[in-house]
Amino acid sequence: MGVPQTMESLKERAAFIRESLHKSQTITESMVSILGSFDHRLSALETAMRPTQ
């Protein structure tokens, strides 16, 4: 295996890793948004369910 082939292989792997990290970041941001919304709605429900005195 020559140096140009090795470099090309490394470039392809680096691009794949970059793409995977980008997808992972997108999924993470989406989950944070979903969980934040859920937390907000759950807090509102808890407030509504508190007994009045």
C-alpha distance (Angstrom), angle and dihedral (degrees) to the residues before:
residue distance angle dihedral
M1 . . .
G2 3.79 . .
V3 3.76 129.1 .
P4 3.84 95.0 -105.6
Q5 3.82 90.8 53.9
T6 3.80 91.1 47.9
M7 3.80 91.7 49.6
E8 3.80 91.5 48.3
S9 3.79 90.7 49.2
L10 3.80 91.0 50.1
K11 3.81 91.1 48.5
E12 3.81 90.7 51.8
R13 3.80 91.9 48.6
A14 3.80 91.3 47.7
A15 3.81 90.8 50.7
F16 3.81 90.5 49.1
I17 3.81 91.5 49.9
R18 3.81 91.1 47.6
E19 3.81 90.9 51.1
S20 3.80 91.4 47.3
L21 3.80 91.6 50.3
H22 3.79 90.6 49.4
K23 3.82 91.3 51.7
S24 3.80 90.3 46.9
Q25 3.81 91.3 50.8
T26 3.81 91.1 49.6
I27 3.81 91.3 50.7
T28 3.82 90.9 46.7
E29 3.80 92.4 51.8
S30 3.79 90.4 48.5
M31 3.81 92.3 50.4
V32 3.81 91.7 48.2
S33 3.80 89.1 52.6
I34 3.81 93.0 47.6
L35 3.80 93.1 47.5
G36 3.81 91.7 46.1
S37 3.79 90.4 53.0
F38 3.80 91.0 47.2
D39 3.82 91.2 50.0
H40 3.80 91.2 50.0
R41 3.81 92.7 49.7
L42 3.80 92.4 44.9
S43 3.81 90.7 51.7
A44 3.80 89.9 50.8
L45 3.81 90.3 50.0
E46 3.81 91.9 49.1
T47 3.80 90.0 50.8
A48 3.80 91.4 49.8
M49 3.81 91.8 48.8
R50 3.81 95.9 52.0
P51 3.77 111.5 114.7
T52 3.78 114.9 -111.4
Q53 3.78 119.4 -128.7
